[in-house]
Amino acid sequence: MDDVHRFVEEECFAGGGDGRVGAELEWLTFPSGDRQARVELATLEALAEAVGTLPAGSKLTFEPGGQVELSSQPAANLSSLTQAVAADALALRQALGRLGVEASAMGLDPIRPDVRVLEGSRYVAMQAYFDSQGPAGGSMMCGTASVQVNLDVGKPCDVVERWALAHALGPVMAAAFANSPFVMGAPSGLKSTRLARCLAMDPTRTAPVAHGPRAGPSWQQPAAAWADYALRARVMMIHAGSGAGELQPVLEPLTFADWMNRPAGGPVSVATGTPLGYPNLDDLAYHLTTLFPPVRPKGWLELRMIDALPDPWWRVATAVPAVLLGDPEASGAAARAASHTAGRWSEAARHGLGHPGLASAARHCFTAALGGMERAGADAETTDACVAFEERYVARGRCPADDLVEAWVADGRLLPVATGREPSWA
């Protein structure tokens, strides 16, 4: 067990303190004019070839259901980040248009059943694992999209505080930016159906590490908490067989700690029919990539609780947590505000900012974030978007999901107009 704790501390929490920020934007994709169909794998492959190297160096990848993901390079400040992501997102959208593909920034597919498009060994094994437990995992794989914010883990003296604040802020951010109110053609009754499904699919790998029902006694010590969480999580898949990239699902309940303690009873290779023995550090490193809590340490803090959002709201979802964790003055105010709603993940998913406590916390957090934008190096367009979002949603106890439901009530529309931009934003 000592090797696990040492590995986690060195690989997941080392090297912070430079203040860099990053973002990952995801979109649902549809063939133009047919929002019931899936984009075919061949089209995605053609997209990757057409895009090539994006202007600002973001990486293009695909999720199992054909969602597209844009992962930025680390940036020195908010202005550099948002300008780079905006340039690459525009180039991506233009390439999608040339191939007859529409992209929609919503947290959960509101229309289509979950169908996997990608055939990689990882996703085949992942689907088999999740299918053995129910439908939520397949929905997460094939029907969700998010904004993921990547923030510096902090200097050693700051890691504990940033870890605690990221977890405390999580429900507030999820509620403020909730944008997935539909499932299979009708309202789900939730503001962030995506978050609810992520939390439900396998608590050993999706529950919050801190401020959650599975939080261990070490949750306030980040490296120890993450190591303990990984040890208690079920093994999803293992490398086994003749090919170096060949993976097989582990369908029997087996935690990583169990595998370490009783290798003879551990996973059996499908290729050889024999137990694989003790796991090694490569097995641990891969196991960590199959854990999906709302805050995931990867050498930085990856915030995973925010639904996909159109332009310019993705700028807000990136800037607000970056300022609240990065600016000392804003951090103090955010910590005080979020302390009252820490752990309210289910309430955030169900009610958004309709929850009075989360609405109050969001108002205080946005006030603090807006006060720190200039100090954080935010550009004017991002700051203006943050002000507009606060006025349109936070000050009124609303979230983007409320707009989507109102549009559905008015005209039955389930998807926004495929412009890639919030329609009211001039």
C-alpha positions in Angstrom: 0.0 0.0 0.0 2.9 2.4 0.6 3.8 2.1 -3.1 0.3 3.2 -4.0 0.4 6.3 -1.7 3.9 7.2 -2.9 3.0 6.9 -6.6 -0.2 9.0 -6.1 1.7 11.8 -4.3 4.5 11.9 -6.9 2.3 11.6 -10.0 -1.0 13.3 -9.1 0.0 16.1 -6.8 3.6 17.1 -7.7 4.8 19.9 -9.9 2.2 22.6 -9.0 2.5 26.2 -8.2 2.9 27.8 -11.7 -0.7 29.0 -11.9 -1.4 27.6 -15.3 -5.0 26.9 -16.5 -6.5 24.7 -19.1 -9.9 23.7 -20.4 -11.5 20.8 -22.3 -14.7 21.5 -24.2 -17.0 18.8 -25.5 -20.0 18.8 -27.9 -22.6 16.4 -28.9 -22.5 15.8 -32.7 -25.3 15.2 -35.2 -25.4 14.8 -39.0 -26.7 18.1 -40.4 -30.5 17.9 -40.8 -30.9 14.6 -38.9 -30.8 14.9 -35.1 -31.9 11.4 -34.6 -28.9 9.9 -36.3 -25.3 9.4 -35.1 -22.2 10.7 -36.9 -20.5 7.7 -38.4 -17.0 6.7 -37.4 -15.7 7.4 -40.9 -16.8 11.0 -40.6 -15.0 11.4 -37.3 -11.9 10.0 -38.9 -12.2 12.4 -41.8 -12.7 15.2 -39.3 -9.5 14.4 -37.5 -7.6 14.4 -40.8 -9.2 17.6 -41.9 -8.5 19.5 -38.7 -4.8 18.4 -38.5 -3.0 20.8 -36.1 -5.4 23.4 -34.7 -4.2 27.1 -34.7 -3.5 27.3 -30.9 -2.4 23.7 -30.5 -5.5 22.2 -28.8 -5.9 18.4 -29.1 -8.9 17.0 -30.8 -10.3 13.6 -29.5 -13.6 11.8 -29.6 -15.8 10.3 -27.0 -17.5 6.9 -27.4 -20.8 8.2 -28.7 -19.2 10.5 -31.3 -18.9 13.5 -29.1 -16.0 15.8 -30.0 -13.6 17.1 -27.4 -11.1 20.0 -27.6 -8.4 19.9 -25.0 -6.3 23.1 -24.7 -2.7 23.5 -24.0 -1.9 24.8 -20.5 -1.9 28.5 -20.5 -0.2 31.1 -18.3 -3.4 33.1 -17.6 -7.1 33.3 -18.4 -6.7 35.7 -21.4 -4.2 33.4 -23.1 -6.4 30.4 -22.4 -9.7 31.8 -23.6 -8.2 33.3 -26.8 -6.6 30.0 -27.7 -9.7 27.9 -27.0 -11.9 30.3 -29.0 -9.6 30.2 -32.0 -9.4 26.4 -32.0 -13.1 26.0 -31.3 -13.9 28.2 -34.4 -11.5 26.1 -36.6 -13.1 22.9 -35.3 -16.7 24.2 -35.9 -15.7 25.3 -39.5 -14.3 21.8 -40.2 -17.4 20.2 -38.8 -19.6 22.3 -41.1 -17.6 21.3 -44.1 -18.3 17.7 -43.3 -22.0 18.2 -42.7 -21.8 17.8 -38.9 -23.6 20.0 -36.3 -22.3 20.4 -32.8 -24.5 21.1 -29.8 -23.2 22.2 -26.4 -25.6 20.5 -23.9 -24.7 18.3 -21.0 -26.8 15.3 -22.1 -28.2 14.1 -25.4 -31.9 15.0 -25.2 -33.1 12.8 -28.0 -31.1 9.7 -29.0 -30.6 6.4 -27.2 -27.1 5.6 -26.1 -25.1 4.1 -29.0 -21.4 3.6 -29.0 -19.6 4.7 -32.2 -15.9 4.1 -31.2 -14.6 0.6 -31.3 -11.4 0.9 -29.3 -10.6 -1.8 -26.8 -10.9 0.6 -23.9 -14.4 1.6 -24.8 -15.6 -2.0 -25.6 -14.4 -3.1 -22.1 -15.8 0.0 -20.4 -19.2 -0.6 -21.9 -19.3 -4.2 -20.9 -18.4 -3.2 -17.3 -21.0 -0.5 -17.1 -23.7 -2.6 -18.8 -23.3 -5.1 -16.1 -24.5 -2.5 -13.6 -27.3 -0.6 -15.4 -27.8 2.1 -18.0 -26.2 5.1 -16.3 -22.7 4.2 -17.4 -23.6 3.8 -21.1 -25.3 7.2 -20.9 -22.2 8.8 -19.5 -20.0 7.3 -22.2 -22.2 7.9 -25.3 -24.6 10.7 -24.4 -22.9 13.4 -22.3 -20.7 16.4 -22.9 -19.0 18.8 -20.4 -16.7 21.7 -19.8 -13.7 20.5 -17.8 -11.6 23.1 -16.1 -7.9 22.2 -15.4 -6.3 24.2 -12.6 -2.9 24.2 -11.0 -2.8 21.9 -8.0 -0.9 24.6 -6.1 2.3 24.9 -4.2 2.8 22.3 -1.5 1.7 24.7 1.2 -1.5 25.4 -0.8 -2.6 22.0 -1.9 -4.8 21.1 1.1 -6.7 24.4 0.9 -7.2 24.2 -2.9 -8.3 20.6 -2.7 -10.9 21.4 -0.1 -12.1 24.5 -1.9 -12.4 22.7 -5.2 -14.7 20.1 -3.6 -16.7 22.7 -1.7 -17.2 24.8 -4.8 -18.2 21.8 -7.0 -21.9 21.8 -6.2 -22.2 25.5 -6.7 -20.5 25.3 -10.1 -22.6 22.3 -11.1 -25.8 24.2 -10.1 -24.9 27.5 -11.8 -24.0 26.0 -15.1 -26.5 23.1 -15.2 -27.5 22.5 -18.8 -29.0 19.1 -19.3 -32.7 19.0 -18.4 -34.0 16.5 -21.0 -33.8 12.8 -21.6 -35.3 10.8 -24.5 -37.4 13.7 -25.7 -38.9 15.1 -22.5 -37.8 17.0 -19.3 -36.1 14.7 -16.8 -37.1 16.7 -13.7 -33.4 17.5 -13.2 -31.4 20.6 -14.1 -28.2 18.6 -14.7 -29.2 15.1 -15.7 -25.7 14.5 -16.8 -24.3 15.0 -13.2 -27.0 12.8 -11.7 -26.2 10.0 -14.1 -22.5 10.3 -13.5 -22.9 10.1 -9.8 -25.3 7.1 -10.1 -23.3 4.9 -12.4 -20.7 3.4 -10.1 -20.2 5.2 -6.8 -16.8 3.6 -6.2 -15.4 5.6 -9.1 -17.7 8.6 -9.5 -18.5 9.7 -6.0 -16.7 12.9 -4.7 -13.4 12.1 -3.0 -14.2 14.8 -0.4 -17.5 15.9 1.1 -19.2 12.8 -0.2 -20.8 9.6 1.1 -17.7 7.6 0.2 -15.2 10.1 1.6 -12.8 8.4 3.9 -11.2 9.7 7.1 -8.2 11.0 5.1 -10.3 13.2 2.7 -8.6 16.4 4.0 -5.2 15.1 3.0 -5.3 15.1 -0.8 -2.8 12.5 -1.7 -3.8 10.1 1.0 -7.5 10.6 0.1 -6.9 9.9 -3.6 -4.8 6.9 -2.9 -7.5 5.5 -0.5 -10.2 6.2 -3.0 -8.3 4.4 -5.7 -7.7 1.4 -3.5 -11.4 1.2 -2.6 -12.6 1.6 -6.2 -13.5 -1.4 -8.3 -11.2 -2.5 -11.1 -12.9 -1.8 -14.4 -10.6 -3.4 -16.9 -7.2 -5.0 -17.2 -4.5 -5.4 -19.8 -4.6 -9.0 -20.8 -4.2 -11.1 -23.9 -1.8 -11.1 -26.8 -2.0 -7.5 -27.9 -0.3 -4.7 -25.9 -3.5 -2.6 -26.1 -5.9 -5.4 -25.5 -8.2 -4.8 -22.5 -10.8 -7.0 -20.9 -13.5 -5.9 -18.4 -13.5 -7.1 -14.8 -17.2 -7.9 -14.1 -16.8 -9.5 -10.7 -16.7 -7.0 -7.8 -13.0 -6.5 -7.1 -11.4 -3.5 -5.6 -7.8 -2.6 -6.4 -6.9 -3.2 -2.7 -8.5 -6.7 -3.0 -6.4 -7.4 -6.1 -3.2 -6.4 -4.3 -4.0 -8.5 -1.3 -5.1 -11.7 -3.0 -3.7 -12.0 -6.5 -4.6 -15.7 -6.8 -8.3 -14.6 -6.6 -7.7 -11.6 -8.9 -8.5 -11.1 -12.5 -8.0 -14.1 -14.9 -6.6 -13.6 -18.3 -9.2 -14.5 -21.0 -6.3 -15.4 -23.3 -4.5 -17.8 -20.9 -7.2 -18.7 -18.3 -4.7 -18.0 -15.5 -4.7 -15.3 -12.8 -2.6 -12.3 -13.6 -0.9 -12.1 -10.2 -0.1 -8.9 -8.3 -0.9 -5.6 -10.0 2.1 -3.4 -10.8 2.4 0.4 -11.0 1.4 0.4 -14.6 -1.8 -1.3 -13.6 -2.3 1.4 -10.9 -1.7 4.2 -13.4 -4.3 2.8 -15.8 -6.7 2.2 -12.9 -6.5 5.9 -12.1 -7.6 6.8 -15.7 -10.9 4.8 -15.1 -11.9 6.9 -12.0 -14.2 9.8 -12.7 -15.0 11.8 -9.5 -16.1 15.5 -9.9 -12.6 16.7 -8.9 -9.9 14.5 -10.2 -6.1 15.1 -9.5 -3.8 14.4 -12.5 -0.8 16.6 -11.6 -3.4 19.4 -11.7 -7.0 19.5 -10.5 -9.5 18.5 -13.2 -13.0 19.9 -12.4 -15.5 17.6 -14.1 -18.9 18.7 -12.7 -19.9 21.4 -15.3 -22.2 20.6 -18.2 -21.3 21.5 -21.8 -22.1 25.1 -22.6 -22.3 27.3 -25.7 -20.1 30.2 -26.5 -19.6 32.5 -24.5 -20.8 30.7 -21.4 -17.9 28.2 -21.6 -15.7 31.2 -21.0 -17.6 31.9 -17.7 -17.4 28.3 -16.6 -13.7 28.4 -17.1 -13.0 31.8 -15.6 -15.1 31.7 -12.5 -13.5 28.6 -10.8 -10.1 29.6 -12.1 -10.4 33.0 -10.3 -12.0 31.5 -7.2 -9.2 29.0 -6.7 -6.3 31.1 -8.0 -6.9 34.6 -6.4 -6.4 34.7 -2.6 -9.0 37.3 -2.0 -11.6 35.6 -4.1 -10.7 32.2 -2.6 -11.4 33.4 0.9 -14.8 34.7 0.0 -15.6 31.5 -2.0 -14.6 29.3 0.8 -16.9 31.0 3.2 -19.8 31.0 0.8 -19.4 27.4 -0.4 -18.9 25.9 3.1 -22.7 25.9 3.6 -23.4 23.8 0.5 -20.4 21.5 0.4 -21.5 18.0 -0.5 -24.9 19.1 -2.0 -24.2 17.3 -5.3 -27.6 15.7 -5.6 -29.4 19.0 -4.9 -27.2 20.7 -7.5 -28.2 18.2 -10.1 -31.9 18.3 -9.3 -32.5 21.9 -8.6 -29.7 24.0 -10.1 -29.9 27.4 -8.6 -33.5 26.8 -7.7 -32.0 25.5 -4.4 -31.9 28.5 -2.1 -28.6 27.6 -0.4 -26.8 27.0 -3.7 -28.3 30.2 -5.1 -27.0 32.2 -2.2 -23.6 30.6 -2.4 -23.4 31.2 -6.2 -24.3 34.9 -5.8 -21.4 35.3 -3.3 -19.0 33.3 -5.4 -19.8 35.2 -8.6 -19.3 38.5 -6.8 -15.9 37.4 -5.6 -15.0 36.1 -9.0 -16.0 39.2 -10.8 -13.9 41.2 -8.4 -10.9 39.1 -9.2 -11.1 39.0 -13.0 -8.6 41.7 -13.7 -6.1 40.4 -11.2 -6.4 36.9 -12.9 -5.6 38.4 -16.3 -9.1 37.8 -17.9 -9.7 39.4 -21.2 -12.5 41.9 -21.8 -14.8 39.5 -23.7 -14.5 36.9 -20.9 -15.2 39.4 -18.2 -18.2 40.8 -20.1 -19.5 37.3 -20.5 -19.2 36.7 -16.7 -21.1 39.9 -16.0 -23.8 38.9 -18.4 -24.1 35.4 -17.0 -24.3 36.7 -13.5 -27.1 39.1 -14.4 -29.0 36.6 -16.5 -28.8 33.6 -14.3 -27.1 33.8 -11.0 -28.8 37.0 -9.8 -32.2 35.5 -10.7 -31.6 32.0 -9.3 -31.6 30.5 -12.7 -29.3 28.3 -14.8 -29.0 27.6 -18.6 -31.3 24.5 -18.2 -34.2 26.8 -17.3 -33.9 28.5 -20.7 -34.0 25.1 -22.4 -37.1 24.0 -20.6 -38.9 27.3 -21.3 -38.0 26.9 -25.0 -39.4 23.3 -24.9 -42.6 24.5 -23.3 -43.0 27.3 -25.9 -42.4 25.3 -29.1 -41.3 21.8 -28.3 -37.6 22.5 -29.1 -35.2 20.1 -27.4 -31.9 21.4 -29.0 -30.8 25.0 -29.3 -30.2 26.4 -32.8 -26.9 24.9 -34.0 -24.9 28.1 -34.2 -22.4 27.2 -31.4 -23.2 30.5 -29.7 -25.7 31.6 -27.1 -28.5 33.1 -29.3 -29.0 36.2 -27.2 -25.2 37.1 -27.2 -24.6 39.8 -29.7 
